[in-house]
Amino acid sequence: MKIIASISLLCCILACNKATPQKTVAVTVLNTNLISSRYAPSFFNELQEMKRNDRINVYKNDEMGKGTAEEYVQQNAILPIKDALKKVEDLVVTDDASEMRTASIELLSYSKTIFEKDFINIAIMIDSNQPQLTIDSAIQQMYKTHDTELDKRFRVLDELAIPYAEKNNVPLTFNK
Protein backbone atom coordinates (compact mmCIF):
# COMPACT_ATOMS: atom_id res chain seq x y z
CA MET A 1 0.00 0.00 0.00
CA LYS A 2 2.87 2.38 0.79
CA ILE A 3 4.30 1.79 -2.68
CA ILE A 4 1.02 2.72 -4.36
CA ALA A 5 0.73 5.84 -2.21
CA SER A 6 4.33 6.80 -3.00
CA ILE A 7 3.80 6.31 -6.73
CA SER A 8 0.60 8.34 -6.62
CA LEU A 9 2.34 11.14 -4.74
CA LEU A 10 5.25 11.12 -7.20
CA CYS A 11 2.87 11.29 -10.18
CA CYS A 12 1.03 14.18 -8.59
CA ILE A 13 4.27 16.05 -7.93
CA LEU A 14 5.50 15.50 -11.49
CA ALA A 15 2.16 16.60 -12.96
CA CYS A 16 2.11 19.69 -10.76
CA ASN A 17 5.63 20.69 -11.87
CA LYS A 18 4.65 21.17 -15.50
CA ALA A 19 4.82 24.76 -16.63
CA THR A 20 1.66 26.76 -17.16
CA PRO A 21 0.93 27.83 -20.74
CA GLN A 22 1.90 31.41 -19.81
CA LYS A 23 5.28 30.32 -18.45
CA THR A 24 5.80 27.98 -21.40
CA VAL A 25 5.31 30.83 -23.88
CA ALA A 26 7.43 33.23 -21.83
CA VAL A 27 10.35 30.83 -21.56
CA THR A 28 10.25 29.22 -25.01
CA VAL A 29 9.19 32.18 -27.16
CA LEU A 30 9.72 35.50 -25.42
CA ASN A 31 13.28 34.61 -24.37
CA THR A 32 14.20 34.39 -28.04
CA ASN A 33 13.89 38.19 -28.18
CA LEU A 34 17.42 38.07 -26.78
CA ILE A 35 18.52 36.80 -30.18
CA SER A 36 16.84 39.41 -32.33
CA SER A 37 17.98 42.26 -30.10
CA ARG A 38 21.61 41.21 -30.48
CA TYR A 39 21.70 39.66 -33.95
CA ALA A 40 21.40 43.07 -35.55
CA PRO A 41 23.83 45.54 -37.13
CA SER A 42 23.07 48.00 -34.33
CA PHE A 43 24.75 45.65 -31.83
CA PHE A 44 28.11 45.96 -33.57
CA ASN A 45 27.61 49.64 -34.38
CA GLU A 46 27.07 50.37 -30.69
CA LEU A 47 29.97 48.13 -29.66
CA GLN A 48 32.34 49.89 -32.07
CA GLU A 49 31.12 53.28 -30.86
CA MET A 50 31.77 52.26 -27.25
CA LYS A 51 35.26 51.06 -28.24
CA ARG A 52 36.05 54.36 -30.04
CA ASN A 53 34.95 56.31 -26.96
CA ASP A 54 36.60 53.95 -24.45
CA ARG A 55 33.20 53.19 -22.88
CA ILE A 56 33.05 49.38 -22.97
CA ASN A 57 32.01 48.44 -19.46
CA VAL A 58 31.70 44.92 -18.10
CA TYR A 59 31.34 43.29 -14.71
CA LYS A 60 34.52 41.90 -13.21
CA ASN A 61 34.63 40.61 -9.66
CA ASP A 62 31.11 41.95 -9.04
CA GLU A 63 32.14 45.47 -10.05
CA MET A 64 31.57 47.45 -13.23
CA GLY A 65 34.79 48.35 -14.98
CA LYS A 66 36.49 48.86 -18.32
CA GLY A 67 36.44 45.86 -20.57
CA THR A 68 37.10 44.57 -24.03
CA ALA A 69 34.70 44.02 -26.90
CA GLU A 70 35.20 40.29 -26.41
CA GLU A 71 34.23 40.51 -22.73
CA TYR A 72 31.23 42.65 -23.67
CA VAL A 73 30.03 40.03 -26.17
CA GLN A 74 30.52 37.29 -23.56
CA GLN A 75 28.43 39.16 -20.98
CA ASN A 76 25.81 40.79 -23.17
CA ALA A 77 25.23 38.27 -25.94
CA ILE A 78 26.52 34.82 -25.01
CA LEU A 79 25.70 34.66 -21.30
CA PRO A 80 22.04 35.75 -21.70
CA ILE A 81 21.54 33.19 -24.49
CA LYS A 82 23.13 30.44 -22.37
CA ASP A 83 20.83 31.38 -19.48
CA ALA A 84 17.76 31.40 -21.74
CA LEU A 85 18.74 28.04 -23.23
CA LYS A 86 19.13 26.50 -19.78
CA LYS A 87 15.68 27.80 -18.77
CA VAL A 88 14.13 26.18 -21.85
CA GLU A 89 16.02 22.92 -21.32
CA ASP A 90 14.90 22.81 -17.67
CA LEU A 91 11.28 23.60 -18.52
CA VAL A 92 8.88 20.73 -17.93
CA VAL A 93 6.09 21.08 -20.47
CA THR A 94 2.90 19.31 -21.41
CA ASP A 95 2.88 17.05 -24.47
CA ASP A 96 1.24 19.74 -26.60
CA ALA A 97 4.19 22.08 -25.96
CA SER A 98 7.06 19.62 -26.41
CA GLU A 99 7.64 20.46 -30.11
CA MET A 100 7.64 24.15 -29.27
CA ARG A 101 10.19 23.55 -26.52
CA THR A 102 12.37 21.59 -28.95
CA ALA A 103 12.11 24.34 -31.58
CA SER A 104 13.13 26.93 -28.98
CA ILE A 105 16.13 24.83 -27.92
CA GLU A 106 17.21 24.47 -31.55
CA LEU A 107 16.87 28.21 -32.20
CA LEU A 108 18.72 29.21 -29.03
CA SER A 109 21.45 26.60 -29.61
CA TYR A 110 22.00 27.76 -33.18
CA SER A 111 22.16 31.38 -32.02
CA LYS A 112 24.55 30.49 -29.22
CA THR A 113 26.89 28.97 -31.79
CA ILE A 114 26.78 32.16 -33.88
CA PHE A 115 27.49 34.31 -30.84
CA GLU A 116 30.30 32.09 -29.57
CA LYS A 117 32.02 31.89 -32.96
CA ASP A 118 31.17 34.82 -35.22
CA PHE A 119 30.44 37.45 -32.57
CA ILE A 120 33.59 36.60 -30.65
CA ASN A 121 35.71 36.70 -33.83
CA ILE A 122 34.29 40.11 -34.73
CA ALA A 123 34.80 41.36 -31.17
CA ILE A 124 38.44 40.26 -31.33
CA MET A 125 38.78 42.22 -34.59
CA ILE A 126 37.32 45.28 -32.85
CA ASP A 127 39.66 44.84 -29.88
CA SER A 128 42.70 44.54 -32.15
CA ASN A 129 41.69 47.65 -34.12
CA GLN A 130 41.34 45.83 -37.43
CA PRO A 131 40.44 48.04 -40.40
CA GLN A 132 36.76 48.98 -40.55
CA LEU A 133 36.45 47.30 -43.95
CA THR A 134 37.66 43.99 -42.47
CA ILE A 135 35.19 44.22 -39.59
CA ASP A 136 32.31 45.20 -41.87
CA SER A 137 33.16 42.34 -44.21
CA ALA A 138 33.12 39.84 -41.34
CA ILE A 139 29.76 41.18 -40.12
CA GLN A 140 28.24 40.97 -43.61
CA GLN A 141 29.62 37.44 -44.09
CA MET A 142 28.07 36.39 -40.78
CA TYR A 143 24.65 37.63 -41.87
CA LYS A 144 25.04 36.07 -45.32
CA THR A 145 25.95 32.74 -43.73
CA HIS A 146 23.30 32.61 -41.00
CA ASP A 147 20.28 34.77 -41.93
CA THR A 148 18.35 32.13 -43.88
CA GLU A 149 18.83 29.39 -41.31
CA LEU A 150 18.08 31.68 -38.39
CA ASP A 151 14.91 32.97 -40.07
CA LYS A 152 13.83 29.38 -40.73
CA ARG A 153 14.27 28.45 -37.07
CA PHE A 154 12.32 31.53 -35.96
CA ARG A 155 9.49 30.60 -38.37
CA VAL A 156 9.33 27.05 -37.05
CA LEU A 157 9.02 28.33 -33.49
CA ASP A 158 6.42 30.93 -34.49
CA GLU A 159 4.34 28.33 -36.34
CA LEU A 160 4.20 26.23 -33.18
CA ALA A 161 3.86 29.09 -30.69
CA ILE A 162 0.98 30.98 -32.28
CA PRO A 163 -1.57 28.14 -32.25
CA TYR A 164 -0.38 27.04 -28.80
CA ALA A 165 -0.83 30.55 -27.41
CA GLU A 166 -4.24 30.92 -29.06
CA LYS A 167 -5.39 27.51 -27.79
CA ASN A 168 -4.33 28.43 -24.25
CA ASN A 169 -5.48 32.08 -24.30
CA VAL A 170 -1.96 33.42 -23.89
CA PRO A 171 -1.52 36.87 -25.50
CA LEU A 172 1.26 36.73 -28.06
CA THR A 173 2.00 39.33 -30.69
CA PHE A 174 4.93 39.70 -33.02
CA ASN A 175 6.41 42.92 -34.37
CA LYS A 176 7.42 42.53 -37.97
Summary of the structure (lengths in Angstrom):
residues: 176
radius of gyration: 20.2
end to end distance: 57.5
largest distance: 74.7
contacts: 502
relative contact order: 0.15
helix: 77%
strand: 5%
